[in-house]
Amino acid sequence: MMADMTDRAEQQMRFLYTLRSRGVTDPRVLEAMERVDRGLFLKGIFADRAYEDVPLPIACGQTISQPSVVALMTQALDVTPRDKVLEVGTGSGYQAAILSQLARRVYTVDRHRRLVREAESVFRELDLANITAFAADGSFGLPDQAPFDRILVTAAAEDPPGPLLAQLRVGGIMVLPVGQSDAVQSLIKVTRSETGFDYEELRPVRFVPLVEGLVQD
């Protein structure tokens, strides 16, 4: 038992060191990454690789992003404790769990009902009461809950979707991958001002494509 705890502590130290070496410097983000066990969002043999900085497969042909990308996207989003956040692409639920440590309220949406159900069970296990998950077409956002202070999209569109831009509060920030699914994508930070939108390119990334429609699974 003691050896297991020592191994876990060493894994955590290496994990946080890797995040810092990839450019994650925000102490609140690093603390959130340390607090949320990625292994709880992975099944079977992949749970043993939870502390590796690699994307891993999950159900419905989707992936859980590599931790450094989750952390860098979260850092770029610059979440404050009073923010209401929308995440498009629940996936495993890991990114939403990280956001829940930093925001007042997190709404997360995915087109795969199965992924939403499985993520909700982990949220309950971790007592993350400030996350609400929906099975819906995320490309349309959640108009009933808008506007949002922050929006994070974990699937790549060719352009930032208009409905999501419209649901971003003035002064709000959206972070999302943009580009063709089979080519290089760029992580973009969009800030809404009184007069329009400012775009900042952050880094090359690769995400699954943002697909419209709800899957009946």
C-alpha positions as a Markdown table, in Angstrom:
| # | Residue | x | y | z |
|---|---|---|---|---|
| 1 | Met | 0.0 | 0.0 | 0.0 |
| 2 | Met | 2.8 | 2.4 | 1.0 |
| 3 | Ala | 4.7 | 1.5 | -2.3 |
| 4 | Asp | 1.5 | 2.3 | -4.3 |
| 5 | Met | 1.2 | 5.7 | -2.6 |
| 6 | Thr | 4.9 | 6.5 | -3.3 |
| 7 | Asp | 4.4 | 5.4 | -6.9 |
| 8 | Arg | 1.4 | 7.7 | -7.2 |
| 9 | Ala | 3.2 | 10.6 | -5.6 |
| 10 | Glu | 6.1 | 10.2 | -8.1 |
| 11 | Gln | 3.7 | 9.9 | -11.0 |
| 12 | Gln | 2.0 | 13.1 | -9.9 |
| 13 | Met | 5.4 | 14.9 | -9.6 |
| 14 | Arg | 6.4 | 13.8 | -13.1 |
| 15 | Phe | 2.9 | 14.7 | -14.4 |
| 16 | Leu | 3.1 | 18.3 | -13.0 |
| 17 | Tyr | 6.8 | 18.7 | -14.2 |
| 18 | Thr | 5.7 | 17.7 | -17.7 |
| 19 | Leu | 2.9 | 20.3 | -17.7 |
| 20 | Arg | 5.3 | 23.0 | -16.6 |
| 21 | Ser | 7.8 | 22.0 | -19.2 |
| 22 | Arg | 5.0 | 22.3 | -21.9 |
| 23 | Gly | 4.3 | 25.9 | -20.8 |
| 24 | Val | 1.6 | 25.6 | -18.2 |
| 25 | Thr | 2.5 | 28.2 | -15.6 |
| 26 | Asp | -0.8 | 29.3 | -14.1 |
| 27 | Pro | -0.8 | 28.0 | -10.5 |
| 28 | Arg | -4.6 | 27.6 | -10.3 |
| 29 | Val | -4.6 | 25.5 | -13.5 |
| 30 | Leu | -1.7 | 23.3 | -12.1 |
| 31 | Glu | -3.6 | 22.9 | -8.8 |
| 32 | Ala | -6.7 | 21.8 | -10.7 |
| 33 | Met | -4.8 | 19.3 | -12.8 |
| 34 | Glu | -3.2 | 17.9 | -9.6 |
| 35 | Arg | -6.6 | 17.6 | -7.9 |
| 36 | Val | -8.5 | 15.8 | -10.6 |
| 37 | Asp | -7.4 | 12.2 | -11.2 |
| 38 | Arg | -7.4 | 11.6 | -15.0 |
| 39 | Gly | -7.4 | 7.8 | -14.4 |
| 40 | Leu | -11.1 | 8.0 | -13.2 |
| 41 | Phe | -12.0 | 9.1 | -16.8 |
| 42 | Leu | -10.3 | 6.2 | -18.5 |
| 43 | Lys | -11.3 | 2.5 | -18.6 |
| 44 | Gly | -9.5 | -0.8 | -18.6 |
| 45 | Ile | -5.9 | -0.9 | -19.7 |
| 46 | Phe | -5.8 | 2.8 | -20.6 |
| 47 | Ala | -6.3 | 3.8 | -16.9 |
| 48 | Asp | -2.8 | 2.7 | -16.2 |
| 49 | Arg | -1.5 | 5.3 | -18.7 |
| 50 | Ala | -3.5 | 8.2 | -17.2 |
| 51 | Tyr | -0.4 | 10.2 | -16.2 |
| 52 | Glu | 1.3 | 10.0 | -19.6 |
| 53 | Asp | 1.1 | 13.1 | -21.7 |
| 54 | Val | -0.7 | 11.4 | -24.6 |
| 55 | Pro | -4.2 | 11.4 | -26.0 |
| 56 | Leu | -6.0 | 8.1 | -25.3 |
| 57 | Pro | -9.1 | 6.4 | -26.8 |
| 58 | Ile | -12.4 | 6.4 | -25.1 |
| 59 | Ala | -15.9 | 5.1 | -26.1 |
| 60 | Cys | -17.8 | 6.2 | -29.3 |
| 61 | Gly | -14.6 | 6.5 | -31.3 |
| 62 | Gln | -13.5 | 9.6 | -29.4 |
| 63 | Thr | -10.3 | 10.5 | -27.5 |
| 64 | Ile | -9.4 | 12.1 | -24.2 |
| 65 | Ser | -6.9 | 14.9 | -24.9 |
| 66 | Gln | -3.4 | 14.8 | -23.7 |
| 67 | Pro | -3.1 | 16.5 | -20.3 |
| 68 | Ser | -0.8 | 19.3 | -21.5 |
| 69 | Val | -3.3 | 20.4 | -24.2 |
| 70 | Val | -6.1 | 20.3 | -21.6 |
| 71 | Ala | -4.0 | 22.5 | -19.3 |
| 72 | Leu | -2.9 | 24.9 | -22.0 |
| 73 | Met | -6.5 | 25.3 | -23.3 |
| 74 | Thr | -7.7 | 25.9 | -19.7 |
| 75 | Gln | -4.9 | 28.4 | -19.1 |
| 76 | Ala | -5.7 | 30.3 | -22.3 |
| 77 | Leu | -9.4 | 30.4 | -21.2 |
| 78 | Asp | -8.4 | 32.4 | -18.1 |
| 79 | Val | -11.3 | 31.3 | -16.0 |
| 80 | Thr | -12.3 | 33.2 | -12.9 |
| 81 | Pro | -14.2 | 31.9 | -9.9 |
| 82 | Arg | -17.4 | 33.8 | -10.9 |
| 83 | Asp | -17.5 | 32.6 | -14.5 |
| 84 | Lys | -20.2 | 30.6 | -16.2 |
| 85 | Val | -18.5 | 28.3 | -18.7 |
| 86 | Leu | -19.8 | 26.3 | -21.7 |
| 87 | Glu | -17.8 | 23.3 | -22.9 |
| 88 | Val | -18.7 | 21.8 | -26.3 |
| 89 | Gly | -17.5 | 18.2 | -26.5 |
| 90 | Thr | -17.8 | 16.5 | -23.0 |
| 91 | Gly | -16.0 | 13.4 | -24.2 |
| 92 | Ser | -14.7 | 11.6 | -21.1 |
| 93 | Gly | -15.6 | 14.5 | -18.8 |
| 94 | Tyr | -12.0 | 15.2 | -17.8 |
| 95 | Gln | -11.9 | 18.7 | -19.2 |
| 96 | Ala | -15.2 | 19.7 | -17.6 |
| 97 | Ala | -13.9 | 18.4 | -14.2 |
| 98 | Ile | -10.8 | 20.6 | -14.5 |
| 99 | Leu | -13.0 | 23.6 | -15.4 |
| 100 | Ser | -15.3 | 22.9 | -12.4 |
| 101 | Gln | -12.3 | 23.5 | -10.1 |
| 102 | Leu | -11.9 | 27.1 | -11.5 |
| 103 | Ala | -15.4 | 28.3 | -12.5 |
| 104 | Arg | -18.7 | 29.0 | -10.7 |
| 105 | Arg | -20.7 | 26.9 | -13.1 |
| 106 | Val | -19.8 | 24.6 | -16.0 |
| 107 | Tyr | -22.3 | 23.5 | -18.7 |
| 108 | Thr | -21.0 | 20.7 | -20.9 |
| 109 | Val | -22.6 | 19.3 | -24.0 |
| 110 | Asp | -21.9 | 16.2 | -26.2 |
| 111 | Arg | -23.7 | 14.6 | -29.2 |
| 112 | His | -23.0 | 11.1 | -27.7 |
| 113 | Arg | -25.6 | 10.3 | -25.0 |
| 114 | Arg | -23.4 | 7.4 | -23.8 |
| 115 | Leu | -20.4 | 9.7 | -23.2 |
| 116 | Val | -22.7 | 12.2 | -21.3 |
| 117 | Arg | -24.1 | 9.3 | -19.1 |
| 118 | Glu | -20.6 | 8.0 | -18.3 |
| 119 | Ala | -19.2 | 11.4 | -17.6 |
| 120 | Glu | -22.1 | 12.2 | -15.3 |
| 121 | Ser | -21.4 | 9.1 | -13.2 |
| 122 | Val | -17.8 | 10.3 | -12.6 |
| 123 | Phe | -19.0 | 13.8 | -11.8 |
| 124 | Arg | -21.3 | 12.3 | -9.1 |
| 125 | Glu | -18.5 | 10.1 | -7.8 |
| 126 | Leu | -16.3 | 13.2 | -7.4 |
| 127 | Asp | -19.2 | 15.3 | -6.0 |
| 128 | Leu | -18.7 | 17.9 | -8.7 |
| 129 | Ala | -22.1 | 19.6 | -8.2 |
| 130 | Asn | -21.3 | 22.7 | -10.3 |
| 131 | Ile | -21.3 | 20.7 | -13.6 |
| 132 | Thr | -24.5 | 20.2 | -15.7 |
| 133 | Ala | -24.1 | 17.9 | -18.7 |
| 134 | Phe | -26.4 | 17.7 | -21.7 |
| 135 | Ala | -26.8 | 15.4 | -24.7 |
| 136 | Ala | -27.3 | 17.8 | -27.6 |
| 137 | Asp | -25.7 | 19.2 | -30.8 |
| 138 | Gly | -22.9 | 21.3 | -29.4 |
| 139 | Ser | -22.4 | 23.3 | -32.6 |
| 140 | Phe | -25.5 | 25.3 | -31.6 |
| 141 | Gly | -24.3 | 25.8 | -28.0 |
| 142 | Leu | -26.9 | 26.2 | -25.3 |
| 143 | Pro | -29.0 | 29.3 | -26.1 |
| 144 | Asp | -31.2 | 28.8 | -23.0 |
| 145 | Gln | -28.2 | 29.2 | -20.7 |
| 146 | Ala | -26.4 | 32.0 | -22.7 |
| 147 | Pro | -24.6 | 34.3 | -22.5 |
| 148 | Phe | -21.4 | 32.6 | -21.2 |
| 149 | Asp | -18.3 | 34.2 | -19.8 |
| 150 | Arg | -16.1 | 31.5 | -21.3 |
| 151 | Ile | -16.6 | 28.9 | -24.0 |
| 152 | Leu | -14.2 | 25.9 | -24.7 |
| 153 | Val | -14.6 | 23.7 | -27.8 |
| 154 | Thr | -12.8 | 20.4 | -27.8 |
| 155 | Ala | -13.5 | 19.5 | -31.5 |
| 156 | Ala | -12.3 | 21.3 | -34.6 |
| 157 | Ala | -14.5 | 23.4 | -36.8 |
| 158 | Glu | -13.4 | 25.1 | -40.1 |
| 159 | Asp | -14.4 | 28.4 | -38.5 |
| 160 | Pro | -15.6 | 29.4 | -35.1 |
| 161 | Pro | -19.4 | 28.5 | -35.1 |
| 162 | Gly | -21.6 | 31.5 | -35.3 |
| 163 | Pro | -24.1 | 30.4 | -32.6 |
| 164 | Leu | -21.2 | 30.0 | -30.2 |
| 165 | Leu | -19.8 | 33.4 | -31.0 |
| 166 | Ala | -23.3 | 34.8 | -30.4 |
| 167 | Gln | -23.5 | 33.2 | -27.0 |
| 168 | Leu | -20.2 | 34.7 | -25.7 |
| 169 | Arg | -20.6 | 37.6 | -23.4 |
| 170 | Val | -18.9 | 40.9 | -24.2 |
| 171 | Gly | -15.5 | 40.6 | -22.5 |
| 172 | Gly | -15.8 | 36.9 | -22.7 |
| 173 | Ile | -13.2 | 34.4 | -24.1 |
| 174 | Met | -13.6 | 31.3 | -26.3 |
| 175 | Val | -10.8 | 28.8 | -27.0 |
| 176 | Leu | -11.2 | 26.3 | -29.8 |
| 177 | Pro | -9.3 | 24.4 | -32.5 |
| 178 | Val | -9.9 | 25.6 | -36.0 |
| 179 | Gly | -9.0 | 23.9 | -39.3 |
| 180 | Gln | -9.7 | 20.9 | -41.6 |
| 181 | Ser | -9.9 | 17.7 | -39.7 |
| 182 | Asp | -7.3 | 16.0 | -41.9 |
| 183 | Ala | -4.8 | 18.9 | -41.9 |
| 184 | Val | -3.0 | 21.0 | -39.3 |
| 185 | Gln | -5.4 | 22.8 | -37.0 |
| 186 | Ser | -4.7 | 25.9 | -34.9 |
| 187 | Leu | -5.8 | 26.6 | -31.4 |
| 188 | Ile | -7.5 | 30.0 | -31.4 |
| 189 | Lys | -8.4 | 32.3 | -28.6 |
| 190 | Val | -11.4 | 34.6 | -29.4 |
| 191 | Thr | -12.1 | 37.6 | -27.2 |
| 192 | Arg | -15.4 | 39.4 | -27.6 |
| 193 | Ser | -15.3 | 43.2 | -27.4 |
| 194 | Glu | -18.0 | 45.9 | -27.7 |
| 195 | Thr | -17.2 | 46.2 | -31.4 |
| 196 | Gly | -16.6 | 42.6 | -32.5 |
| 197 | Phe | -14.1 | 39.7 | -32.0 |
| 198 | Asp | -10.3 | 39.6 | -31.6 |
| 199 | Tyr | -8.6 | 36.5 | -32.7 |
| 200 | Glu | -5.2 | 35.2 | -31.4 |
| 201 | Glu | -3.5 | 32.0 | -32.8 |
| 202 | Leu | -1.9 | 30.0 | -30.0 |
| 203 | Arg | -0.4 | 26.8 | -31.3 |
| 204 | Pro | -0.9 | 23.9 | -33.7 |
| 205 | Val | -3.1 | 21.1 | -32.4 |
| 206 | Arg | -5.1 | 18.1 | -33.7 |
| 207 | Phe | -8.6 | 17.3 | -32.5 |
| 208 | Val | -11.5 | 15.2 | -33.8 |
| 209 | Pro | -13.9 | 17.2 | -36.0 |
| 210 | Leu | -16.9 | 19.1 | -34.7 |
| 211 | Val | -19.9 | 17.1 | -36.1 |
| 212 | Glu | -23.5 | 18.3 | -36.2 |
| 213 | Gly | -26.4 | 16.2 | -35.0 |
| 214 | Leu | -27.2 | 14.0 | -31.9 |
| 215 | Val | -26.2 | 10.4 | -31.8 |
| 216 | Gln | -28.9 | 8.0 | -30.5 |
| 217 | Asp | -26.6 | 5.8 | -28.4 |
